[in-house]
Amino acid sequence: MTSQPLLFDLDDDGVATLTLNRPDKLNAFDAGIAEALAEAYRRCDEDDAVRAVVLTGAGRAFCAGADMTDAAATFDLSRTGGRKFSAAAMEFPAFRVRKLVIAAVNGHAIGLGLTLAMQCDVRIFAREGKYGVVQVRRGVMPDAYSHWTVLRAVGLARAAELLLTGRTFGGDEVDRLGIASQTLPAEEVLPAAQALARDVAIHAAPVSVAVSKKLLWEAPLLTPDDVERKETALHLHIMPKPDAVEGPVAFVEKRTPQWKLRVSRDFPEWPE
């Protein structure tokens, strides 16, 4: 296994698998991972060869949270400079990637590990793992946009249970908490995530996914009238394009669609 903090693999179907790669530290999050992950997300957003993204961890954990090798200095402000704590030192979080991003949470995800997963669109959890947003039990507070991502995913009561108690939960509780799309045995998590990503990469139109994702993450801040107006503007952009012909024709002809539009070139000017 390479010593790089993040592994990037792009398969022939357009699925990019990003692997947090500090298995000896349970993939504890440090500046190296932060920089590499932001760069990888930006690449995934900009590269039309990438159709869907899977984020996972090497070894038996997804991410054990902040690196506490020097425990007393874990949250030393002299190390953090003027970074934006809401981004957990990341300038490009998963929800800004204009592709489907799936968290293959293959094992323990604690603190920042879980809040990173909450930035993804879909989350598949290992039943064997332990999960929690534990920052209030470390003398700090939840980060990585979690006051937004968790609230919009599960509502106020469950967000409070996750963020304000700092409790750790087993894999059998993530369904009740509403943070899991699926829970599976650990060895099945990554293959399931990659299979879903591959299905989307092949069968879903890239620009359609991109505009729908952006609007989906934006929608909780909008009124129904706002959503209707933006949906209309986006439909008017997409429907005259070749993919709106290719999709129905490929379906009727029972063949794999050959999408023509590219996110880098054909993403619309966003409606206000």
Secondary structure by P-SEA (a helix, b strand, c coil): cccccbbbbbcccbbbbbbbccccccccccaaaaaaaaaaaaaaaccccccbbbbbbccccccccccccccccccccccccccccccccccccccccccbbbbcccccccaaaaaaaaaccbbbbbccbbbcccccccccccccccccccccccccaaaaaccccccccccccccccccccccccccaaaaaaaaaaaaaaccccaaaaaaaaaaaaacccccaaaaaaaaaaaaaaccccaaaaaaaaaaaaccccccccccccccccccc
